Amino acid sequence: MKVSAEVCPLCEGTGWKAVSKGVERRVSRCDCQLRARAQSLLEAGRIPKRYEHCELTEFDTRFEGAHPALERALLEAKAFVASYPVETTGVLLIGNIGVGKTHLAVGIMKELILNKGTACLFYDYRELLKEIQNSYNDSVKVTELEVLRPVFESEVLVLDELGAVKPTEWVWDTVSLILNTRYNNNRTTIITTNFDDKPAGAVAGPRGAAREETLGDRIGERMRSRLHEMCRTIKLEGSDFRQKFRSASFRFRLQSA
């Protein structure tokens, strides 16, 4: 038995609804079409399952011991969403592991998709470089350009964990190609990184120990300078929230045993 699809009562399946303003009557896209587009954009956005739950409304800044910088970061993220697309300058989220950079980046991305119908794309920096390298394999039926085209063309790109791959000339050239192409085409880029936004060699380590690397070390000074043109910087500070959560869960299991 064939079951008919549910028809939207507002547009009666046409995708357009009537809008009245005084004596003027016109039509606009129905809410059902906007919801369908948002769902399609979410599915195309490549948000990893681990971060599918992330929302700006769920970004916790009020737990015990939370650093005040987290509240400021959340406010700046919301301000970015509110100003887009009038303001297209991207965002560089900097902070230690586990402070919520990816959560904020995905939260911004989802707000843009759901409330503004903006096409967004998420890519882990390490996975993107692996996909590009894999395209050089003759047995793989995909070219480097096919991998990079959506990265170049997406209205908003979230590039997670910038600098997480050991730098080589090829890595620097690839990062340069991606960032410069998006900059020249006036595309908005949201970036997260664990590395301090300082020049190469700027942070000295303890005597006898390896020095701490900076963003300049990992992507090169030329691209670090380009990021300053492309993005506003949001600094997140605090302890590793994921580690605290794991420790709290472990204590809870011990107490419940």
Summary of the structure (lengths in Angstrom):
residues: 257
radius of gyration: 21.9
end to end distance: 52.4
largest distance: 79.7
contacts: 710
relative contact order: 0.14
helix: 46%
strand: 16%
